Amino acid sequence: MEFSPDVPKTFPGIGVAEGVVRSVSIPPYSPQLDLLEREVIRDLQTRYTLESVKNDPIFRAYRDFFWRVGVDPTKTRPASEALVRRVLIKGTLPRINTAVDAYNTASAQSGIPIAAFDADLLAGTLTMRFGQVGETFRGIGIQKPIPLHPNQVILADAREIVAIYPYRDADSTRVTTETRNIHLVACGAPGINRDLVKATYERCARYLKEFTGGSPDAVSVSPR
């Protein structure tokens, strides 16, 4: 990934671990993954309560980052915190397809948000930069493009914005059962240990190998 120099200058410690998991075959549902999800749900229910989750140091770091980029984390939760809160309220993780469910499980376990894209729908190298006045973005579940403000951190390929970092991916590059190669990004933030970000990518890649038969590339951590 390339970085606009002003992003790490403004947010020292921001960084990602990324790679491509190739040749996946994504069924809508996996009984084996379902067993893992149940185990993870039980663990999360013992680790957190709705009152305590916001004070977890990992979620607190992402909340602080959200405030700094102009996003209210009490209304728009960091993606990993939103998963844990769903578990605490509903006792379930969301069901999309086996690939998405696998990396959501890893994200909930670690507290690290995951961005994921159909690698074959990306154009060129991903870049992390600030949004610009006049730019818009249509994320998964959003019917109409929304305007960005200059302080928002985004991921873009050579053609379009593919994520508002680190909480919503673009609809146009989302992972579906037709996807064959997945570009995974474990999303770090100031105050988050880089080793944890890397380990979360590796866990996601391991789950995708186990549940979709994919072949993970070696992880790349940036900026160095």
N, C-alpha and C positions, 0 to 999 in steps of 0.2 A: 504494500500500500504506500502511496505517496501522501505527503502531508504538506499542506500549505503552511509556511513557516510561522504564521501568526497564531495558529492553533496551539501547538505545544508551547509557544512563548506565553500565551495567555493562560493556558492550563498545563503547567508543568506536571509531568507524571502521566498524562493521558497516553494511551497506547493500546495496541490490539495484538491479538494472536490470530492468525488466519491460515487458511489452506483450502484445498479443494478435495472433496471426497468423490471419487470417480466411479462410474459404472454402477450406480445404485439401482435397485429395483424396489419400488415403493408400494407395498400393499396398503390398502386403506386401514388395516387393523392387524395387530400382531398379538396373539395370546401371550407370548413370552415377554413382550414389552409391557403388557398389562400387569403381569406379575411383578415386574420391576417397579412400575408406577405405584402399585399398592404398597410396596415396601417403602418407597420414598415418601409417600403420603403419610404413612404411620410415623416415620422419622421426623418429618416436618411438624407434625402435630404435637410431638413431644418437645421439639426445640423452640417453638414459637407460640406466642399468643397474639391476638389482634392488638393488644396493648403494647406488647414488647417488640413487635417486629420492626417498627419504625426506628427503634433505638439500636438495632443491630449495627455494628460499625460498618459493615459492607453496604447495607441499604442506606445508612446515613451518608456515606460518601457520595452515592449516586444522587440522593436527595439534594445535597449541597451543590453538586454539579448542576442539577436541574435548575435550582434557584438562580445560579449564575448565568445560565443561558436563557433565562426568561420563561421557564416552564414551571408552573406550580405543581410540585410533586404530591400535594394533597388532593389534586384533581386528576392529574395525569401521572400515574405511578411509573417508576422505573420498571421495565418489563419483568425482571426477575422477582421484584417485590410483588408485582401484580399476580404472578403465578402463585407465590406463597400465600398471599391473601385469599386467593380463590380456594386453595386447599383448606385454609382455616375456616372459611365461610361455608363452602359447599362440599368439602371433602373429596374434591376431584381435581384433576388437571384437565385442561381442554383437550378435546379430541379433534384433530384435523386430518392427519394421515400419519403413517408410521415414522416417516423421517422427521416431520415437524414435532410429533409427540416425543421422539427420542431426544432431540436437542432441547426441547422445553423441559424435559425431565432433568437433564444435566444442568440447565440454567437454574431451575428451582433448587437443586441440591447445593449448588455452589454459591448462589446469589449473584452470579455474573450474567448480565444480559448477553444474548446471542442474536446476531444478525445473520440471516441466511438468504442466499439468492440462487436461482437457477443459473449456474455458471454459463450455460450456453446462450442465455439471454442478456448477458453483460457485454458491454462494448469496451474493450481495453482495460487499462489498469484502474483500480479504485483509487480515489483521492478523498482525503478528509480535509474539509475546508469550512469556512463560514458561509451561511446562506447570504444571498444578496437581495437587495430591495427589488421587488418585481418578480422574483422566482416563486414558483408554486410547486406543490407536491401532492400527489395522490397516493396515500398509503393503503394498505390492506384494510378493508372495511370502511373506507372513506368513499363516498359517492362522487364528490366534487373536489377538485384540487383546492388546497388551502394555501394562503399566502405565507411566505416565510419572513422572518425579521432578521436583521443583519447579525445578531449575536447567536443565532442557532447554528450548532455544529451539524454538518451533513456529510453523508458519503455520496459521491457521484462517480459514475463511469464517464466515458467519453461522450455519452449521448444525453444522459439525464440524471437527476437526483434519484438514488435508489434507497436511501434511508435517511430519516432524521435520527441522529445519533443521540443516545443508544436505545430508542424505544419504539420506533415504528419503521417497518420495511415497506418498500414500494409494491403496489399491486402488480405492476407490470413484470416484475422479476421474481415473483413469489414461487416457493417450492410447491409443486403439485405431484400427483401420482405419475404424471408424464415426465417429470424431471429425471435426468440421468446423471448429471454432475452437479454437485452442490458446493457453492463457495460459502464457507463458514467464516464468521468473524466473531471472536470472543471480545467483548467491548470493555476495555479498561477505562478508568477515570482517575483523576487526582486522588491520592490516598488509598488506592487499591494496589495490592501487591502484584507485581508483574508475574511472579511465578504462579499465583493463583489463576490469573487470566490464561496463561499458557496451559496449566493443568486442566482448566475447564474446556479449552479447545480440544485437548487430547481426549478428554472424557466423551465429548460430543462425537468426535471422530470414531472412537472405540464403539460407541453405541450404534452409530450408523453402519459400521462394519458388521456388527453382530446382527442387527435387525433388518438391514437392507442389502447386505452383501457388498457394500462399497469398499473401495480401496483408497485410503487416505494418503494424501501427499504429506510430506514432512511439514511441520508447523513452522511458520515464519512470524517472528515477533518484531514489531516496529512501533515507533521509531527506535533505532538502536542507541 
